[in-house]
Amino acid sequence: MPNDQVAADFSIKPILVGERVTLRPFVDDDIATFRAAVADPEVARLTGSPSDDAPDEERMRAWYGSRNSQTDRLDLAVVDRATGACVGEVVLNDWDRHNQSCNFRTLLVAAGRDRGLGTEAVRLVVGYGFGQLGLHRISLEVFAFNPRARRVYEKVGFVAEGVLRQVLRDGDGWIDATVMSILAPEWEIHQGHPECRRGHL
């Protein structure tokens, strides 16, 4: 079915299984992961979240308890298949129905980093966005002090479009953010593995 004929249905919360991770709807026990994330200064810095605006337990439970019922966005827990533990989340939000586009964001706690879990999680949710939700464009912003995340996005096929200058205050300094996106026709060619495609040109 051509991509522009797929009707996006964000009310469906899928289970997406890869070699290293499973993406699934949230369960009550996942709150411990996000409690740890809120307490991690590195997570707060990399996501640009002010430390004085960290949600309390009640707000977190209300937020994650309502994710599975959202009809205009997709929030899924990232589960490390080796341990069965929730190590973060992936999100498609800011859905623009007319232009078939979404914003993407992700969060991984320390236990989920540096083992390829994030890269696979991004591939799984982006593939679902194009293949099942009929999206044409998925975009994101990544801060200049987070080259690890930018490398992950580039590995999956996101392309840098431009720089938002000094969008985040970081101590006494200001940080730029790079806008990146991936389009359905690009995904159709490389399926989240642009380096393999280049090798065949």
Steps between C-alpha positions, in 0.01 A plus 500: 500500500648842411611698801250782444209254520586362843268640767700592811350338810683610811247329726672167423794447735710227338761263634809524279769235549862531392812300577598711801187689602125471515283810472168462680226701672579619852423297812488622860843361591666720235463803726816397689703556182367849450542581869869419451513706181360807676767463769787469246665839434637376166153409374369839606785678320486296179124545469510868591271446798534761777591327827254720690214376280544127565160330540410350835385140544132584460553693177720224357245230579222707346708569187621145432166355609328696224742431212329183380169681446635782281355513149729763345845377603696181564697447822667163550727360768843369392570162660845339505434144383812373681369604841130564449543845653345819369789732409320795343242616251449599137237751395335618180313819584390836354310315228412718200221308330491709181877485442539142628781595735605444859767608740718229655667487839657234715640455849726222625624456856862401566421127491382531140793691354805399293375154398310576181162495672422859408587454134275197469218672689514798265496272194201308631282802577600693186425194287161473667436869439558467128367149443192495723413863575557626147725788605694691236745682727639445850711776651691572818736745666828396662714725718860569402632347824341163418710357214422144613131550423578671171712200390208268577263711291747514211544121514125460455490746209402837649647790302608833650295789363625802691599647833282677754745738660530532877165343582600360839660668799768275647653654811653827385503396133257440217461182297398454137267225382509325163174426324504157335241309302439182308249462216292202393668471155841488670385234744358294215848487344716420804260377772702673769839377375633780275858378534407169334330684216809714440710187484291373207518818292 
